[in-house]
Amino acid sequence: MKFRIAIVFSLAFACSLLSGCGKESSPAASEKSEQTPVVRPVRYLTVGLQQVANTLELPGEIHSRYEQHYGFRVGGKIQRRLVDVGQTVATGQVLAVLDPQDVQPAIDAQAAQLAVAQSDLVLQKNELTRQRELRDKGFISGSALEHQVATTDAAQARVNAAQSQLVSVRNGLDFQTLRADQSGVVMGIDADAGSVVAPGQSVVRVAQAGAMEIAVNVPENAIASMRKASGFTVRADAVPDVSYTAHLRELAAVADPASRTFSARLTIDHPDNSIKLGMGATLQLTLGVATSLVLPHAALYTRDNTPRVWLIEANTDTVKEQVVALGATVQDGVAITSGLKPGDRVVTAGANLLLPGQKVRLLAQEQADSAARDKP
C-alpha cells in the first residue's frame, strides 16, 4: 500500500514539472512572434486626376409617341372584339363591333316618321295647287292662298328634318363598327365582348407605329439637371449594350401629388427593332465633364456605414484607414470627392486582411523593380 502511494506521488510531481516547463515556453514563443510581424503583400494604385463625365440616371419605360384610346361614338353592347393585345393592326382594320339590335328599331321608327312627313307634304302640295286655281277664278282670297303656301313650306321642312334624323340614326349603325385610324400595335383592351359601353368609353388602346419615347419620372432635385443637360442616352434593360440618343419633348410643370415627381417624355432618335414598346429602360443625362479622383470599387470597404480605403504611408510602407466621400459612379469605378489627393497610394487588392499600422509589400512596385533588374 505504501509502495503504491509513493508511485502516485512521483507521477504527480513529474506532471507538475512538465506543466511548469510548458508555461515557461509560451511567453518565449509569443515574444518571438512579436519580433517578426507579418508583412502583407498588396496591390496598390497611385491616385491621379481624371476627366469624368458628370451623369445622372433615371429609370423609365418605352412608349409610343402617339397612343390612341378607341371608343364607339354611340353606346351599346359589344358583340365582338376582333383584336388581341400585341397584335399589329392596319389603317381601317375593324377592332370591335356593337350589337345592331339597339339601333335597327330606331332606324325603322325614323324611316316611318319620314314616310309620314312625305305623305303630308304631298297632301299640302296638292291642296296648294287647288287653292291657286280657285284664287285665279276669284273664289278664295289671297290671304287664304298665302296660308296654304306657309302650310306647304312647313310640311317640306318636316320632311327635311326627318331625312336628317334618319341619316343620323343610320350613321349610328355605321358607328357600331370600330376601326383603326392609323396602323400600330394593340397595347391594351379596356372592354370585352358582352360589355355595355357608353359613347366615347375606351375599348381598345393602340400605340401607333413609328416614333418611340421614354417616359420617366423626374425627382424635384433633378429638374434643373433635366433642363440643362447637354445630352440624353437611352438604354433598354433587355439590350443594355445598345444605346440611343434622345431629346426632351415635354416636362410637366406640376408635380404628381402622390410621388412628388415630374413626368417627362423624351423622343428616341432613330429607334430600331432592338427595343419594343413597354420595355424598361434607363435614361442617362450628361451634365458635362469634370476632373476628379477615381478609384476602382475593389479599393473601397465600408465600416460603420462609412466608405474607407487603406492609405499607404510614403516613407514606412505601412497602411492606415482613410475615410473618403464618394461621388458619381463612372465606368472605371467611383469618383472621390474628398479624403484623398493626387499622388496618394491606395491598396486595391488584399485589403481584407490588413490592420492599421501594418507593414505591406507593394506587389506592383516589386514587379517593376524585377523588370528593371532583368532589363539588359
C-alpha positions in Angstrom: 0.0 0.0 0.0 2.8 2.4 0.8 4.6 1.5 -2.4 1.5 2.5 -4.5 1.2 5.8 -2.7 4.9 6.6 -3.5 4.4 5.8 -7.2 1.3 8.1 -7.4 3.2 10.9 -5.7 6.2 10.5 -8.1 3.9 10.7 -11.1 2.1 13.8 -9.8 5.5 15.5 -9.2 6.7 14.7 -12.7 3.5 16.1 -14.2 3.8 19.3 -12.3 7.4 19.7 -13.6 6.2 19.1 -17.2 3.4 21.6 -16.9 5.8 24.2 -15.4 8.1 23.7 -18.4 5.2 24.3 -20.7 4.3 27.6 -19.1 7.8 28.9 -19.4 7.9 28.2 -23.2 4.7 30.1 -24.1 6.0 33.7 -23.5 9.1 33.0 -25.4 7.1 31.9 -28.5 4.8 34.9 -28.1 7.9 37.2 -27.9 9.4 35.6 -31.0 6.1 36.1 -32.8 6.0 39.8 -31.9 9.5 40.3 -33.1 8.6 39.0 -36.6 5.4 40.9 -37.7 3.5 39.6 -40.8 4.2 41.7 -43.9 1.2 41.5 -46.2 1.6 41.7 -50.0 -0.9 44.1 -51.6 -1.6 45.7 -54.9 -1.9 49.4 -55.0 -2.8 52.4 -57.2 -1.4 55.9 -57.2 -4.3 58.2 -57.3 -4.5 60.8 -60.1 -6.9 63.2 -61.6 -9.1 62.0 -64.4 -11.8 63.6 -66.6 -15.1 62.1 -65.5 -18.4 62.6 -67.3 -21.0 64.0 -64.8 -24.1 61.9 -65.4 -27.5 61.2 -63.8 -29.6 58.1 -64.4 -33.3 57.7 -64.2 -35.5 54.6 -64.7 -38.2 54.8 -67.4 -40.4 52.8 -69.8 -40.5 52.8 -73.6 -43.8 54.2 -75.1 -45.1 55.2 -78.5 -45.1 58.9 -79.4 -48.8 58.6 -80.2 -51.2 56.3 -78.2 -54.9 56.3 -79.1 -57.8 55.2 -77.0 -60.5 53.9 -79.4 -64.2 54.1 -78.3 -67.5 53.9 -80.0 -69.4 57.1 -80.9 -72.6 55.5 -79.7 -73.4 53.4 -76.7 -74.4 49.8 -76.8 -73.4 46.2 -76.1 -70.2 44.9 -77.6 -71.0 41.9 -79.9 -67.4 41.0 -81.0 -63.8 42.0 -80.3 -61.6 41.3 -83.2 -58.1 42.1 -82.0 -55.8 41.0 -79.1 -53.0 42.6 -77.1 -49.8 42.7 -79.0 -51.4 42.4 -82.4 -50.4 44.7 -85.2 -53.3 46.5 -86.9 -53.5 48.3 -90.2 -55.4 51.5 -91.1 -59.1 50.9 -91.4 -59.0 47.5 -89.7 -62.1 46.6 -87.6 -61.3 46.5 -83.9 -64.7 45.7 -82.4 -68.4 45.7 -83.3 -71.6 46.6 -81.3 -74.8 44.6 -81.3 -77.1 46.2 -84.0 -80.3 45.2 -82.2 -80.2 48.5 -80.3 -80.0 50.7 -83.4 -82.2 48.9 -86.0 -85.5 49.7 -84.2 -84.6 53.4 -84.1 -83.8 53.3 -87.8 -87.2 51.7 -88.6 -89.0 54.3 -86.4 -87.3 57.2 -88.0 -88.0 55.8 -91.5 -91.7 55.7 -90.6 -91.6 59.3 -89.4 -90.0 60.3 -92.7 -92.8 58.5 -94.6 -95.5 60.3 -92.6 -93.8 63.7 -93.3 -93.5 62.9 -97.0 -97.2 61.9 -97.2 -98.3 65.2 -95.5 -96.1 67.2 -97.9 -97.8 65.5 -100.9 -101.2 66.4 -99.5 -100.2 70.0 -98.8 -98.8 70.5 -102.3 -102.0 69.2 -103.9 -104.1 71.5 -101.7 -101.8 74.4 -102.7 -102.4 73.6 -106.4 -106.2 73.6 -106.0 -106.3 76.8 -104.0 -104.2 78.6 -106.7 -106.8 77.5 -109.3 -109.6 78.8 -107.0 -107.8 82.1 -106.4 -107.4 82.6 -110.1 -111.1 82.2 -110.5 -111.8 84.5 -107.6 -113.4 82.0 -105.3 -110.9 82.5 -102.4 -109.0 85.4 -101.1 -105.3 86.0 -101.4 -104.7 85.5 -97.6 -106.1 82.0 -97.8 -103.7 81.2 -100.5 -100.8 82.6 -98.5 -101.8 80.5 -95.5 -101.7 77.3 -97.7 -98.3 78.3 -99.0 -96.9 78.6 -95.5 -98.5 75.2 -94.6 -96.8 73.6 -97.5 -93.4 75.1 -96.7 -93.8 73.7 -93.1 -94.5 70.3 -94.4 -91.4 70.5 -96.6 -89.3 71.5 -93.5 -90.7 68.5 -91.6 -89.6 66.2 -94.4 -86.1 67.7 -94.4 -85.8 67.2 -90.6 -87.0 63.6 -90.8 -84.4 62.9 -93.6 -81.6 64.4 -91.5 -82.6 62.4 -88.4 -82.8 59.2 -90.5 -79.2 59.9 -91.8 -78.1 60.4 -88.2 -79.6 57.2 -87.0 -78.1 55.3 -89.9 -74.7 56.8 -89.0 -75.2 55.3 -85.6 -75.3 51.9 -87.3 -72.1 52.7 -89.1 -70.6 53.9 -85.8 -71.2 50.5 -84.3 -68.1 49.3 -86.1 -64.9 50.5 -84.5 -62.0 50.9 -87.0 -58.3 51.9 -86.5 -57.4 55.3 -87.9 -53.7 54.5 -88.0 -51.5 51.4 -88.1 -50.0 50.4 -84.8 -49.8 47.8 -82.1 -52.6 46.9 -79.6 -51.4 47.9 -76.2 -54.5 47.1 -74.1 -58.1 46.0 -74.1 -60.4 48.1 -71.8 -63.8 46.4 -72.6 -64.5 42.9 -73.9 -67.4 41.2 -75.8 -70.6 41.3 -73.8 -69.8 44.6 -72.0 -72.2 47.5 -72.3 -70.2 50.7 -73.1 -71.2 54.4 -73.1 -70.3 56.7 -76.0 -66.6 57.6 -76.0 -65.7 54.9 -73.5 -62.2 53.4 -74.2 -62.4 49.9 -75.6 -59.0 49.4 -77.3 -55.7 51.1 -76.8 -53.4 51.3 -79.9 -49.8 52.6 -80.0 -49.0 54.0 -83.4 -46.0 52.6 -85.2 -43.1 54.8 -85.7 -41.7 57.3 -83.2 -40.8 56.0 -79.8 -40.3 57.8 -76.5 -39.1 57.0 -73.0 -41.3 58.1 -70.1 -39.5 59.0 -66.9 -40.5 60.5 -63.5 -38.0 63.2 -62.5 -37.4 63.9 -58.8 -37.7 67.5 -57.6 -34.0 67.9 -57.1 -33.2 66.8 -60.7 -35.5 69.2 -62.5 -32.7 71.7 -63.1 -30.4 69.0 -64.3 -33.0 67.8 -66.7 -33.3 71.3 -68.2 -29.6 72.0 -68.6 -28.4 68.5 -69.6 -26.2 68.6 -72.7 -27.3 65.2 -73.9 -29.5 62.2 -73.2 -28.7 58.5 -73.7 -31.3 55.7 -73.6 -30.5 52.0 -72.9 -33.2 49.3 -72.7 -32.8 46.9 -69.8 -33.2 43.9 -72.1 -30.4 45.1 -74.5 -28.0 47.2 -72.4 -25.2 47.0 -75.0 -27.3 49.1 -77.4 -27.7 52.8 -76.7 -29.8 55.6 -78.4 -29.7 59.3 -78.2 -32.8 61.2 -77.3 -34.1 64.8 -76.9 -36.6 66.2 -74.4 -40.1 66.7 -75.8 -42.1 67.7 -72.7 -41.6 68.2 -69.0 -44.6 68.5 -66.7 -45.0 71.9 -65.0 -46.8 70.4 -61.9 -45.6 67.5 -59.8 -47.6 64.4 -59.2 -49.3 64.8 -55.8 -48.6 61.2 -54.8 -45.0 60.7 -55.9 -43.8 64.3 -55.9 -42.1 63.7 -59.2 -42.5 65.4 -62.6 -43.3 63.3 -65.6 -41.1 63.8 -68.7 -41.2 62.4 -72.2 -38.1 62.2 -74.4 -38.2 61.2 -78.1 -35.7 58.5 -79.0 -33.6 59.3 -82.1 -33.5 56.6 -84.8 -35.0 53.6 -82.8 -34.6 50.2 -84.3 -36.1 46.7 -83.8 -34.0 46.0 -80.7 -36.4 47.9 -78.5 -40.0 47.1 -78.0 -42.9 49.1 -76.6 -43.4 48.6 -72.9 -39.7 47.7 -72.2 -38.0 49.0 -69.1 -35.2 51.4 -69.9 -32.6 53.7 -68.3 -32.2 57.4 -69.2 -28.7 58.9 -68.7 -28.4 62.6 -68.5 -25.0 64.1 -69.5 -24.3 67.1 -67.3 -20.8 67.9 -68.5 -17.2 66.8 -67.9 -15.4 67.3 -64.6 -11.9 66.5 -63.3 -12.0 64.1 -60.3 -10.1 61.4 -58.5 -11.4 57.9 -59.5 -10.9 54.6 -57.6 -11.9 51.1 -58.5 -14.7 49.6 -56.4 -12.2 46.9 -55.1 -10.3 49.6 -53.2 -13.3 50.6 -51.1 -14.7 49.0 -48.0 -17.3 50.1 -45.5 -17.2 50.2 -41.8 -19.8 51.9 -39.6 -21.7 52.8 -42.8 -18.7 54.9 -43.9 -16.7 54.3 -47.0 -13.0 53.9 -46.4 -9.7 53.0 -48.1 -6.3 51.8 -46.9 -3.8 54.6 -47.5 -0.1 53.6 -47.8 2.3 55.8 -45.9 5.0 57.2 -48.2 8.1 56.5 -46.0 7.2 53.4 -44.0 5.1 51.4 -46.4 2.5 50.9 -43.6 -1.2 51.3 -44.0 -3.8 53.4 -42.3 -7.5 53.8 -42.7 -8.7 56.8 -44.6 -12.4 58.0 -44.7 -13.5 59.1 -48.2 -16.6 60.8 -49.7 -18.0 59.2 -52.8 -19.3 61.0 -55.9 -20.8 59.8 -59.1 -20.3 56.2 -60.3 -18.3 56.1 -63.5 -17.3 53.3 -65.9 -14.0 52.6 -64.2 -15.1 52.9 -60.6 -16.4 55.7 -58.5 -15.3 59.4 -58.2 -13.8 60.5 -54.8 -14.9 64.0 -53.7 -12.8 64.3 -50.5 -10.4 62.3 -48.4 -7.6 61.8 -50.9 -5.2 63.9 -53.0 -3.3 63.3 -56.2 -0.2 61.1 -55.6 -1.7 59.1 -52.7 -1.1 55.4 -52.8 -4.2 53.3 -52.1 -4.5 49.5 -51.6 -6.6 47.9 -54.4 -6.2 44.2 -53.6 -5.6 42.4 -50.3 -7.4 45.0 -48.1 -9.5 42.5 -46.2 -6.6 41.1 -44.2 -5.0 44.4 -43.2 -4.7 46.1 -39.8 -3.9 49.7 -39.0 -0.1 50.3 -38.9 0.7 47.0 -40.6 3.6 46.9 -43.0 2.9 45.9 -46.6 4.9 44.7 -49.6 3.9 46.5 -52.7 3.4 43.9 -55.5 3.2 46.5 -58.3 6.5 48.1 -57.2 8.1 44.7 -56.7 7.3 43.7 -60.2 8.6 46.9 -61.6 11.9 46.5 -59.8 12.2 43.0 -61.0 11.6 44.1 -64.6 14.2 46.8 -64.2 16.8 44.3 -63.0 16.1 41.9 -65.8 16.4 44.6 -68.4 19.9 44.4 -70.2 
